[in-house]
């Protein structure tokens, strides 16, 4: 209708809106309601994931799946490294373990992998089951959504690079793996307001807070 064309969204918001978003982010970062993990535990997990990433015989779990990539499937990288697609379920698992103060060793990780104890999905589609080497689903105790939380990553971990997973640079995949599973790169927001966890202002503030 003439005279009623929808305008383009502005690249920057009004100052008062930006200030309000900043105040919201700071308030959430500092509130005692937000679950936090002890700094020593976060440091342990960072070291564990660094070691895990360098152990060529252990798989790297990657948050990427789709029509031709089943969750729980073992994909062989061009370097010979095993890659396992997953949804955010494994991030839930890592956050809960770290919040409970668990500090696994690389030996523990080898046991999890050998016994296929690492959860890779909320639910697997029928089409994924024949391809999945890892079939463990998110357990009730690891389901942060059921507790009203959403897991967010301070540094985003979305895999948007084109090309087959098996051909992507292994260094990029190792970095993705560590950011994906590091509790130090995670924070929780209320599921009801989950979108606020992806706001640039929120991410900028949360990078300065445990």
DAVENCOR-V406755 format. One record per residue. N is the residue number from 0. RES is the residue in one letter. PHI is phi in whole degrees, -180 to 180 (999 if undefined). Layout:
n	res	phi
N	RES	PHI
N	RES	PHI
This chain:
n	res	phi
0	X	999
1	X	-58
2	X	87
3	X	-127
4	X	-71
5	X	-72
6	X	-76
7	X	-71
8	X	-67
9	X	-68
10	X	-69
11	X	-127
12	X	-91
13	X	-56
14	X	-55
15	X	-66
16	X	-72
17	X	-60
18	X	-63
19	X	-65
20	X	-65
21	X	-63
22	X	-66
23	X	-62
24	X	-62
25	X	-64
26	X	-64
27	X	-70
28	X	-61
29	X	-98
30	X	-66
31	X	-74
32	X	-69
33	X	-74
34	X	-64
35	X	-126
36	X	-111
37	X	-59
38	X	-58
39	X	-66
40	X	-69
41	X	-60
42	X	-64
43	X	-62
44	X	-64
45	X	-61
46	X	-66
47	X	-61
48	X	-69
49	X	-60
50	X	-68
51	X	-57
52	X	-60
53	X	-91
54	X	-85
55	X	-61
56	X	-84
57	X	-97
58	X	-72
59	X	-100
60	X	-92
61	X	-123
62	X	-84
63	X	-161
64	X	-158
65	X	177
66	X	-58
67	X	-107
68	X	-142
69	X	-86
70	X	-66
71	X	87
72	X	-77
73	X	-91
74	X	-109
75	X	-92
76	X	-73
77	X	-60
78	X	-83
79	X	98
80	X	-70
81	X	-83
82	X	-119
83	X	-127
84	X	-65
85	X	-150
86	X	-94
87	X	-74
88	X	-55
89	X	-69
90	X	-66
91	X	-58
92	X	-58
93	X	-66
94	X	-62
95	X	-63
96	X	-61
97	X	-68
98	X	-62
99	X	-80
100	X	86
101	X	-74
102	X	-130
103	X	-64
104	X	-100
105	X	-65
106	X	-66
107	X	-61
108	X	-59
109	X	-59
110	X	-67
111	X	-57
112	X	-67
113	X	-62
114	X	-91
115	X	56
116	X	-94
117	X	-88
118	X	-75
119	X	-119
120	X	-159
121	X	-70
122	X	-159
123	X	-99
124	X	-72
125	X	-57
126	X	-70
127	X	-85
128	X	-57
129	X	-65
130	X	-96
131	X	-81
132	X	-84
133	X	-110
134	X	-122
135	X	-67
136	X	-102
137	X	-61
138	X	-81
139	X	-60
140	X	-72
141	X	-98
142	X	-89
143	X	-68
144	X	-61
145	X	-65
146	X	-88
147	X	93
148	X	-112
149	X	-122
150	X	-86
151	X	-121
152	X	-110
153	X	-60
154	X	-103
155	X	-54
156	X	-120
157	X	-58
158	X	-94
159	X	-108
160	X	-73
161	X	-72
162	X	107
163	X	-69
164	X	-58
165	X	-69
166	X	-110
167	X	-71
168	X	-56
169	X	-63
170	X	-63
171	X	-66
172	X	-68
173	X	-64
174	X	-65
175	X	-58
176	X	-55
177	X	-68
178	X	-67
179	X	-64
180	X	-103
181	X	-78
182	X	-58
183	X	-67
184	X	-100
185	X	-119
186	X	-149
187	X	-108
188	X	-131
189	X	-59
190	X	-57
191	X	-60
192	X	-117
193	X	-56
194	X	-62
195	X	-69
196	X	-70
197	X	-103
198	X	-67
199	X	-53
200	X	-64
201	X	-64
202	X	-63
203	X	-62
204	X	-69
205	X	-67
206	X	-69
207	X	-99
208	X	-130
209	X	-72
